[in-house]
Amino acid sequence: MALLNAIALLLALNGATAQTMQQSSLRPVHTYSIVARDAATGELGVAVQSHWFSVGSVVPWVEAGVGAVATQSFVDPSYGKLGLDLMRSGKSAPDALSDLLAKDDGREVRQVAMIDAQGRVAAHTGAKDIPFAGHIVGKDYSVQANLMINDKIWPSMSRAFENSKGDLAERMLAALDAAQAAGGDIRGRQSAALIVVTGKPSGKAWVDRTFDVRVDDSAQPLKELRRLVTLQRAYNHMNAGDLAVEQKDNDRALAEYSAASKLVPDNAEMIYWHAVALVNMERVNEALPLFRRVFAMDRNWATLTPRLAKVGLLPDDPKLIQRIVKGQAGD
């Protein structure tokens, strides 16, 4: 209650109306973030870190084919939804942000960045955001930060993003790492999040999100975020492998499964389903060592295996299933 009263007082001193306060979450999400677009693929993304619990639940907003928004400082989450709504209706990111700021009496304690699907980008740092605070708008991105330990944070993020290699997720991670290396949030660190959506919207939001990972509470949120991004990347390869199996493209399927295993070599789930795919390709002897590895990790996978035959995910061949469970090579 004391925190909310203090925030309410600050907003009142900054000229915020009662209506603005009702619309705001009254959560001081002081943080650093990046909104960005990959010009080659059209992917859009947001990445963020903060000393605040579950920053990923309030700051990042992204929609394929529309745009991306980061709303922070004395955060008003409606900037996320309304910003996407305006961009979806045809407004550019700069026009959408300008429209929302004009209607917000609390604009001077906000920090917001938006980018649209065409790469038009805009950012706002309120005059009464807690120092050090600022942003840099570059080609296809904006970096922004407030309540930082120094004024080197967002320039470091900008340089890291512009100079890094890899896909959009990797480049945004580089920006976050650079912010922390430059000093970061004056209070420390607690949570982080990263979202990336495809450049070509499918109309299915759950399909379009190629990365959607959050660290709600951690002593090392960026380290954990990077681990989760790697795991998500591996599962993306697994999903692509499964799709290739459906399309009868065994070579591509095995290449995708191999890429996944290189990223997370000790993941039992991935090893197991790779082995299942090999059996269904009639490459049982190649599958058996993989099954043995998984069964050594946890015998429950061996218990599961006969059940797959019952539902058509493995051949309904008792002798074959026995070979798999016992790890016996054929003739």
Order of alpha helices (4+ residues) and beta strands (2+ residues): alpha-alpha-beta-beta-beta-beta-beta-alpha-alpha-beta-beta-beta-beta-alpha-alpha-beta-alpha-beta-alpha-alpha-alpha-alpha-alpha-alpha
